[in-house]
């Protein structure tokens, strides 16, 4: 039966000279001081640079803001966790007992950090070129499916730009209620337009998310054909 770390290295298309580096990259802080946090720090910087370099080369007409949004979509936690799952990192993570019991091997934040730590470990083991090659190989599916940069703008930004383009006043966001215990707060938020008394509402676990959802609802209403708002 193939060893799980051997399978991982096959998926990475990279064989570690120093296996201890790979083991460290897969060690969550819940197991003690010999964890992957420093490697994650290094891998985070590498991923951001390499992805930025690729976008700069492949999107020659894109402005800085568009490049930043594209990079953010590629290196966000959800994207890294998706790549980690494709490598089956969850099956080889080293977690403390509490994290094991709580299903830490499935958590996006832990998977994303481990993914970056593995790339940091490749850099230390084989150098920058090896880390760059591994990063490009792993990110290839995401780069092929890259959305239009305009669609990556958050709803509040898109609503503001839509209103400004029509010389209309900016929206007003208001927290209507904040409920629930400290560990599970719920925020009810409204998004209002002063020039036509329009309002939309949303509820979420953070004020920021609720505001974005209310803005998205308002934008959908504003862009709807007459009679469909």
C-alpha positions in Angstrom: 0.0 0.0 0.0 1.4 3.4 -1.0 2.4 5.7 1.9 0.2 8.8 2.1 3.2 11.1 1.9 4.4 9.3 -1.2 1.0 9.8 -2.8 1.1 13.5 -1.9 4.5 13.9 -3.5 3.2 12.1 -6.6 0.3 14.6 -6.8 2.7 17.5 -6.3 5.1 16.1 -9.0 7.8 16.9 -6.5 10.0 14.6 -4.4 11.4 16.1 -1.2 15.1 15.6 -0.4 14.3 16.5 3.2 11.1 14.7 4.2 11.1 16.5 7.5 10.2 19.7 5.7 7.1 18.2 4.3 6.1 16.7 7.7 6.5 20.2 9.2 4.4 21.7 6.5 1.6 19.4 7.4 1.8 20.0 11.1 -0.9 22.3 12.5 -0.1 24.5 15.5 -2.5 22.4 17.6 0.2 19.7 17.8 2.8 22.0 19.4 5.7 24.3 18.6 7.1 22.3 15.7 4.2 23.4 13.4 3.8 24.9 9.9 3.2 28.5 10.7 6.6 29.8 9.6 6.4 27.8 6.4 2.8 29.1 5.8 4.2 32.6 6.2 6.8 31.9 3.5 4.4 30.1 1.2 1.9 32.9 1.4 4.5 35.4 0.2 5.5 33.0 -2.6 2.0 32.3 -3.8 1.1 36.0 -3.9 4.3 36.9 -5.8 4.1 34.0 -8.3 0.4 34.6 -9.0 1.0 38.3 -9.4 3.9 37.6 -11.9 1.7 35.3 -14.0 -1.2 37.8 -14.1 1.2 40.6 -15.0 2.5 38.5 -17.9 -0.8 37.1 -19.2 -3.0 40.2 -18.7 -0.9 42.9 -20.4 -3.8 45.4 -20.7 -5.3 45.0 -17.3 -5.0 47.9 -14.8 -3.6 47.5 -11.3 -7.1 47.3 -9.7 -8.2 44.5 -12.0 -5.0 42.6 -11.4 -5.4 42.9 -7.7 -9.0 41.6 -7.9 -7.9 38.7 -10.0 -5.0 37.8 -7.7 -7.3 38.1 -4.7 -9.8 35.6 -6.3 -7.0 33.1 -6.9 -5.2 33.3 -3.5 -8.3 33.6 -1.2 -8.9 31.0 1.4 -11.6 29.2 -0.5 -9.4 28.8 -3.6 -6.4 27.5 -1.7 -8.6 25.1 0.3 -10.0 23.8 -3.0 -6.5 23.1 -4.3 -5.6 21.5 -1.0 -8.6 19.1 -1.3 -7.5 18.2 -4.8 -4.2 17.1 -3.2 -6.0 15.3 -0.4 -4.1 17.3 2.1 -6.7 16.6 4.7 -5.7 12.9 4.9 -2.1 13.7 5.8 -2.5 16.7 8.1 -1.0 16.4 11.6 -3.6 17.8 14.0 -3.9 17.9 17.8 -6.6 15.9 19.4 -9.1 18.8 19.8 -8.7 19.7 16.1 -9.2 16.1 15.0 -12.4 15.8 17.0 -13.7 19.1 15.6 -13.0 18.0 12.0 -10.1 20.4 11.4 -8.9 18.4 8.5 -12.0 19.6 6.6 -11.7 23.3 7.6 -10.9 25.7 4.8 -8.5 27.9 6.9 -6.4 24.9 8.0 -6.3 23.4 4.5 -5.4 26.7 2.9 -2.6 27.3 5.5 -1.2 23.8 4.9 -1.3 24.3 1.2 0.8 27.5 1.5 3.1 25.8 3.9 3.8 22.9 1.5 4.8 25.4 -1.2 7.0 27.2 1.3 8.6 23.8 2.2 9.2 23.1 -1.5 11.0 26.4 -1.8 13.3 25.6 1.1 13.9 22.1 -0.2 14.4 22.7 -3.9 14.7 26.4 -4.4 12.5 29.1 -6.0 12.3 27.5 -9.4 10.9 24.3 -7.9 8.3 26.2 -5.9 7.4 28.3 -8.9 6.9 25.2 -11.1 4.8 23.5 -8.4 2.7 26.6 -7.9 2.0 27.1 -11.6 1.1 23.4 -12.0 -1.3 23.5 -9.1 -2.9 26.8 -10.0 -3.3 25.9 -13.7 -7.0 24.9 -13.4 -7.9 28.1 -11.6 -6.0 30.2 -14.1 -7.8 28.6 -17.0 -11.2 29.4 -15.3 -10.3 32.9 -14.3 -13.4 35.2 -14.4 -13.6 38.7 -15.8 -12.0 41.2 -13.4 -15.1 43.4 -13.5 -17.3 40.6 -12.1 -15.0 40.3 -9.1 -15.8 43.7 -7.7 -17.8 43.4 -4.5 -21.5 44.5 -4.5 -20.9 47.7 -2.5 -18.3 48.9 -5.0 -20.4 47.9 -8.0 -23.5 49.7 -6.6 -21.5 52.8 -5.8 -20.0 52.9 -9.4 -23.5 52.3 -10.9 -24.9 55.3 -8.9 -22.0 57.6 -9.6 -22.2 56.9 -13.3 -25.8 58.3 -13.1 -24.9 61.2 -10.8 -27.0 59.8 -8.1 -26.2 60.0 -4.3 -24.4 57.2 -2.6 -26.3 54.6 -0.7 -26.7 54.6 3.1 -26.1 51.5 5.2 -27.7 51.1 8.6 -27.5 48.4 11.2 -31.2 47.8 12.2 -30.5 45.0 14.8 -27.7 43.0 16.3 -28.9 39.8 17.9 -27.6 36.5 19.3 -24.8 35.4 21.6 -21.3 36.7 21.2 -20.1 33.6 19.3 -23.1 33.7 16.8 -24.1 37.3 16.3 -26.6 38.1 13.5 -26.6 41.6 12.0 -29.7 43.0 10.2 -28.7 45.8 7.8 -30.5 48.1 5.4 -29.2 49.7 2.2 -31.2 52.9 1.3 -31.2 55.4 -1.6 -32.0 58.9 -0.6 -33.3 60.0 -4.0 -36.1 57.5 -4.4 -36.8 56.0 -0.9 -35.7 52.6 -2.1 -34.4 50.1 0.6 -33.2 46.6 0.7 -32.4 44.4 3.7 -30.1 41.5 4.6 -29.0 39.5 7.6 -25.7 37.8 8.1 -23.2 36.8 10.7 -21.1 40.0 10.3 -22.0 43.6 9.5 -19.7 43.6 6.4 -21.3 40.5 4.9 -24.8 41.8 5.6 -24.0 45.2 3.9 -22.6 43.4 0.9 -25.8 41.3 0.6 -28.0 44.3 1.0 -26.0 46.1 -1.7 -26.3 43.1 -4.0 -30.0 43.1 -3.6 -30.2 46.9 -4.3 -28.0 46.5 -7.4 -30.2 43.7 -8.7 -33.3 45.9 -8.2 -31.7 48.9 -9.9 -30.5 46.8 -12.9 -33.9 45.0 -13.3 -35.9 45.9 -16.4 -38.9 48.3 -15.8 -41.7 46.4 -14.2 -39.4 43.6 -12.9 -37.9 45.4 -9.9 
